[in-house]
């Protein structure tokens, strides 16, 4: 992000503000995202958050002013606030209570895998194309996956909580 901003003519100070605004928005809106997922269902809220994240990432290559960059930081922070509480609640609901620690460890492992694989894949895309292609590729993947989840959310079982999900998934082998 810092190199992309410098290449786009945006002072590096705004990159720091971008990440601060993104995380502050995520922090403040996270309870709202959790409450919304309790009311509307986990998959629809995750899907909407992923679509908002895709939209934000897709517009990032067009952000040539600090104010536009901060607007995208707000929308990306809101997307995170929709995605993460609903995802955690969905995983918690699906985990066997005897293996909550193992399930939480698995969620953390998936998150860390993304932190490892993301920069490698992003660097590869930047090497072969440019920053815009990397961001648009990420946006396209998020949009496609969010549509898959949204279609799954309209499955009758996905819209109704707990009792309709069936047996908890055991993460213990």
QUIVEN-V505431 format. One record per residue. N is the residue number from 0. PSI is psi in radians with two decimals (999 if undefined). D_LAST is the distance of its C-alpha to the last C-alpha in Angstrom with 2 decimals. Layout:
n | psi | d_last
N | PSI | D_LAST
N | PSI | D_LAST
This chain:
n | psi | d_last
0 | -0.79 | 40.06
1 | -0.74 | 42.86
2 | -0.70 | 44.06
3 | -0.75 | 43.95
4 | -0.79 | 45.98
5 | -0.70 | 48.52
6 | -0.55 | 48.83
7 | -0.05 | 49.48
8 | 0.25 | 52.08
9 | 2.20 | 50.18
10 | 2.54 | 50.72
11 | -0.49 | 47.70
12 | -0.67 | 48.26
13 | -0.43 | 47.14
14 | -0.77 | 43.79
15 | -0.74 | 43.14
16 | -0.64 | 44.34
17 | -0.91 | 42.12
18 | -0.62 | 38.95
19 | -0.78 | 40.33
20 | -0.72 | 41.28
21 | -0.87 | 37.96
22 | -0.62 | 35.98
23 | -0.75 | 38.56
24 | -0.77 | 38.33
25 | -0.81 | 34.54
26 | -0.83 | 34.84
27 | -0.59 | 37.54
28 | -0.13 | 36.22
29 | -0.77 | 32.56
30 | -0.65 | 33.27
31 | -0.78 | 35.13
32 | -0.70 | 32.23
33 | -0.77 | 29.89
34 | -0.74 | 32.54
35 | -0.70 | 33.23
36 | -0.55 | 29.61
37 | -0.60 | 29.63
38 | -0.70 | 32.78
39 | -0.17 | 32.32
40 | 2.62 | 28.60
41 | -0.85 | 25.98
42 | -0.73 | 26.04
43 | -0.66 | 29.86
44 | -0.73 | 30.20
45 | -0.77 | 27.65
46 | -0.79 | 29.51
47 | -0.70 | 32.87
48 | -0.72 | 31.82
49 | -0.64 | 30.66
50 | -0.71 | 33.97
51 | -0.69 | 35.89
52 | -0.73 | 34.11
53 | -0.77 | 34.91
54 | -0.79 | 38.49
55 | -0.80 | 38.82
56 | -0.66 | 37.51
57 | -0.54 | 39.70
58 | -0.26 | 42.74
59 | -0.70 | 42.12
60 | -0.32 | 44.07
61 | -0.09 | 47.01
62 | 1.69 | 47.02
63 | 0.11 | 50.23
64 | 2.65 | 51.29
65 | -0.66 | 49.81
66 | -0.68 | 50.05
67 | -0.68 | 48.12
68 | -0.75 | 45.45
69 | -0.60 | 45.16
70 | -0.72 | 45.02
71 | -0.57 | 42.04
72 | -0.73 | 40.44
73 | -0.82 | 40.89
74 | -0.63 | 39.38
75 | -0.65 | 36.39
76 | -0.70 | 35.83
77 | -0.69 | 36.03
78 | -0.78 | 33.53
79 | -0.68 | 31.02
80 | -0.44 | 31.85
81 | -0.68 | 30.98
82 | -0.94 | 27.75
83 | -0.79 | 25.86
84 | -0.69 | 26.25
85 | -0.67 | 25.42
86 | -0.80 | 22.30
87 | -0.73 | 21.08
88 | -0.71 | 22.05
89 | -0.80 | 20.30
90 | -0.77 | 16.95
91 | -0.68 | 17.58
92 | -0.59 | 18.50
93 | -0.29 | 15.43
94 | 2.48 | 12.95
95 | 2.27 | 12.04
96 | -0.37 | 14.54
97 | -0.19 | 12.44
98 | 0.60 | 10.41
99 | -0.75 | 13.54
100 | -0.77 | 13.77
101 | -0.69 | 10.48
102 | -0.74 | 11.63
103 | -0.67 | 15.06
104 | -0.66 | 14.07
105 | -0.74 | 12.58
106 | -0.81 | 15.88
107 | -0.67 | 17.86
108 | -0.74 | 16.37
109 | -0.75 | 17.35
110 | -0.79 | 20.70
111 | -0.60 | 21.34
112 | -0.73 | 20.52
113 | -0.65 | 23.24
114 | -0.46 | 25.57
115 | -0.86 | 25.22
116 | -0.61 | 25.46
117 | -0.94 | 28.08
118 | -0.59 | 30.89
119 | -0.87 | 30.41
120 | -0.71 | 30.59
121 | -0.76 | 33.32
122 | -0.67 | 35.28
123 | -0.78 | 35.09
124 | -0.71 | 36.48
125 | -0.71 | 39.16
126 | -0.77 | 40.11
127 | -0.45 | 40.63
128 | -1.87 | 42.03
129 | -3.08 | 42.57
130 | -0.72 | 41.18
131 | -0.78 | 42.03
132 | -0.69 | 40.01
133 | -0.83 | 36.94
134 | -0.71 | 37.33
135 | -0.62 | 38.17
136 | -0.77 | 35.19
137 | -0.74 | 32.84
138 | -0.74 | 34.74
139 | -0.76 | 34.49
140 | -0.76 | 30.72
141 | -0.75 | 30.35
142 | -0.78 | 32.87
143 | -0.84 | 31.26
144 | -0.65 | 27.75
145 | -0.62 | 29.33
146 | -0.68 | 31.20
147 | -0.81 | 28.07
148 | -0.67 | 26.52
149 | -0.73 | 29.90
150 | -0.70 | 30.10
151 | -0.58 | 26.67
152 | -0.48 | 27.92
153 | 0.00 | 30.75
154 | 2.33 | 28.48
155 | -0.70 | 29.35
156 | -0.55 | 25.84
157 | -0.43 | 25.40
158 | -0.34 | 28.63
159 | 2.41 | 27.95
160 | -3.14 | 25.70
161 | -1.33 | 23.04
162 | -0.45 | 23.94
163 | -0.15 | 24.13
164 | -0.30 | 20.74
165 | -2.71 | 19.15
166 | 2.53 | 15.76
167 | 2.58 | 13.81
168 | 2.17 | 10.86
169 | 2.26 | 7.66
170 | 0.02 | 6.37
171 | 2.23 | 3.80
172 | 999 | 0.00
